[in-house]
Amino acid sequence: MATHTGGLAVDRATVEVRGLVRQYGDRVVLDGLDLSIKPGEFVALLGKSGSGKSTLLRALAGLDYDVQGTGEFVVPANVSVVFQDSRLLPWARVLDNVVLGLRGADERGRQSLAEVGLAGREKAWPNELSGGEQQRVALARSLVREPELLLADEPFGALDALTRLKMHVLLRKLCAAHQPSVLLVTHDVDESIVLADRVIVLDEGRIVAEESIELSAPRNPTDPGFAAVRSRLLDALGVSL
Ligand SMILES: Nc1ncnc2c1ncn2[C@@H]1O[C@H](COP(=O)(O)OP(=O)(O)OP(=O)(O)O)[C@@H](O)[C@H]1O
């Protein structure tokens, strides 16, 4: 039932999914899920372990042919995915990783590397880069394709706290420049509030809470407004402090 469509009109949602179902045997992992993402909107997805976040992301990425449903399934053709590990090819230099499969795109690849702060590292091998730098390359590889939809599955989950904060600043900058729609899976509630326009909480394959984040930038975790949103999201996640 997956209908991947390209060239969506501006007033249409980038993602429009209704009644999405995914089962593994008897286990219902996505339970008639509805989700819309507007053009340029940044949505963060929280949920406890096993709630179906990665399953949803894989479905939207077109990596799962066994999703079912009776409703609508509209996802753009031009989707990029970033995972927790950079998944760079170890035998290809950094620039070649970025432009892999794109003919004549070296100049664009260099620009993307400069955008993520890696100008001059084009000829490095992936194993010569730190974890944070490798994730920067993964972001450059996604953005050089100018995706309509960027799907990110805990992209900063393996990074140290300081590098993660720097990556937040970078991702905000890249999103402002390229304006993809984004779905970011994260376990980090503060990360979701810092980055997203809207945070949704998944539980047992359904969206059980949603927060539009109206806080002005830069978003500061010590602000009372930030703390109030955090507290509501933690409630929705079943965490009481
Ligand atoms: N290939 C599979 N076969 C059987 N069950 C699976 C398979 N993939 C996922 N599941 C089950 O589906 C449920 C949802 O998995 P999913 O990876 O989407 O959760 P998640 O919310 O991303 O979890 P986490 O935060 O731990 O990464 C889990 O209970 C998992 O065991």
The ligand as a Tripos MOL2 file, in Angstrom:
@<TRIPOS>MOLECULE
LIG
   31    33     1     0     0
SMALL
NO_CHARGES

@<TRIPOS>ATOM
      1 N1         12.4510   -8.0200   13.1600 N.pl3     1 LIG1
      2 C1         11.7060   -8.1010   14.2550 C.ar      1 LIG1
      3 N2         11.1260   -9.2560   14.6170 N.ar      1 LIG1
      4 C2         10.3360   -9.3340   15.7160 C.ar      1 LIG1
      5 N3         10.0670   -8.2840   16.5260 N.ar      1 LIG1
      6 C3         10.6190   -7.1250   16.2180 C.ar      1 LIG1
      7 C4         11.4630   -6.9520   15.0710 C.ar      1 LIG1
      8 N4         11.8580   -5.6520   15.0260 N.ar      1 LIG1
      9 C5         11.3010   -5.0550   16.0870 C.ar      1 LIG1
     10 N5         10.5570   -5.9260   16.7940 N.ar      1 LIG1
     11 C6          9.8100   -5.6220   18.0230 C.3       1 LIG1
     12 O1          9.0190   -4.4820   17.8010 O.3       1 LIG1
     13 C7          8.9740   -3.6810   18.9710 C.3       1 LIG1
     14 C8          9.3170   -2.2550   18.5990 C.3       1 LIG1
     15 O2         10.6740   -2.1950   18.1860 O.3       1 LIG1
     16 P1         11.3600   -0.8120   17.8030 P.3       1 LIG1
     17 O3         12.7580   -1.1350   17.4260 O.co2     1 LIG1
     18 O4         10.5150   -0.1020   16.8320 O.co2     1 LIG1
     19 O5         11.3040   -0.0580   19.2050 O.3       1 LIG1
     20 P2         11.9650    1.3120   19.6200 P.3       1 LIG1
     21 O6         10.8910    2.1610   20.2060 O.co2     1 LIG1
     22 O7         12.7340    1.8860   18.4810 O.co2     1 LIG1
     23 O8         12.9450    0.8150   20.7690 O.3       1 LIG1
     24 P3         14.3800    1.3600   21.2500 P.3       1 LIG1
     25 O9         14.1120    2.6830   21.8870 O.co2     1 LIG1
     26 O10        14.8050    0.3380   22.2540 O.co2     1 LIG1
     27 O11        15.2770    1.4390   20.0550 O.co2     1 LIG1
     28 C9          9.9420   -4.2910   19.9680 C.3       1 LIG1
     29 O12         9.2210   -4.9890   20.9340 O.3       1 LIG1
     30 C10        10.7440   -5.2620   19.1500 C.3       1 LIG1
     31 O13        11.1000   -6.3840   19.8930 O.3       1 LIG1
@<TRIPOS>BOND
     1     1     2 1
     2     2     3 ar
     3     2     7 ar
     4     3     4 ar
     5     4     5 ar
     6     5     6 ar
     7     6     7 ar
     8     6    10 ar
     9     7     8 ar
    10     8     9 ar
    11     9    10 ar
    12    10    11 1
    13    11    12 1
    14    11    30 1
    15    12    13 1
    16    13    14 1
    17    13    28 1
    18    14    15 1
    19    15    16 1
    20    16    17 2
    21    16    18 1
    22    16    19 1
    23    19    20 1
    24    20    21 2
    25    20    22 1
    26    20    23 1
    27    23    24 1
    28    24    25 2
    29    24    26 1
    30    24    27 1
    31    28    29 1
    32    28    30 1
    33    30    31 1
@<TRIPOS>SUBSTRUCTURE
     1 LIG1         1 GROUP 0 **** ****
